């Protein structure tokens, strides 16, 4: 089994740093169309990397910021 990890290691490490996590902690990485996620518990997120025009509860949010 080969070693795997984020394709964009800089953005992964940056998101983890924003959240106070270890730089190697798991992240969700997306390409092209992104995703629609629903959280059932209080959750803190940070979005880094390519600008995929993120929204939170139907409103545009900034990149590289903790929510």
TAWOCOR-V634211 format. One line per field, one symbol per residue. phi: phi as a letter, one per 40 degrees, with the letter a starting at -180 (. if undefined). Layout:
phi: ???
This chain:
phi: .ccbiccbcccccccccdcgccccccbbbbbgbgabbbbbbdbbbabbgccbfcbbfgbcbccfacb
